[in-house]
Amino acid sequence: MTAAEVEKTALLDRKMKEVFDWSQDDTPVRDALWDYFMEENKHDTMKTEDDMQKYADTSDDKVKAFVEEHLKK
């Protein structure tokens, strides 16, 4: 894995509470997104994997915006 690849996924590997001041969750952002998509997709693993791929390939700002809109309670 190159340094660019590591940096690209760094946000996804951080804990929710490290990224979002409104969260107290120790769950990594990647896992929180996975759980969200699994619920939305009625536990269809293949669909969830497709949805997750979009966020592995997008900017941190877009990931943060999505989480703010869909996971903030």
Beta strands, then each sheet from edge to edge (+ up, - down):
end
